[in-house]
Amino acid sequence: MSDTPPDRLAVNPKSPFYDAAILERGVGIRFKGEERNNVEEYCISEGWVRLPFGKTLDRRGNAITVKVSGEVIAYFFDTVEKK
């Protein structure tokens, strides 16, 4: 497995961009210079993340998300240098 996270990743198992092995390893997201821990999906090349919109759910029980554009940096937790 490489030391760079994929360009696009989702936490929803129904998504074609879901990868359990990568999520198990632990992926951190820095969006617009701020650490985010509630990202549902991201795309580095297109520069967007999907964030939940409050605690609202759709009729199937999935979180309602909003797509926000900006600089996205993804990294693996195990490759971050300890200070």
Beta strands, then each sheet from edge to edge (+ up, - down):
strand 1: 8-10
strand 2: 27-31
strand 3: 34-36
strand 4: 41-43
strand 5: 48-57
strand 6: 63-69
strand 7: 72-76
sheet 1: 1+ 4- 5+ 6-
sheet 2: 3+ 2- 7+
end
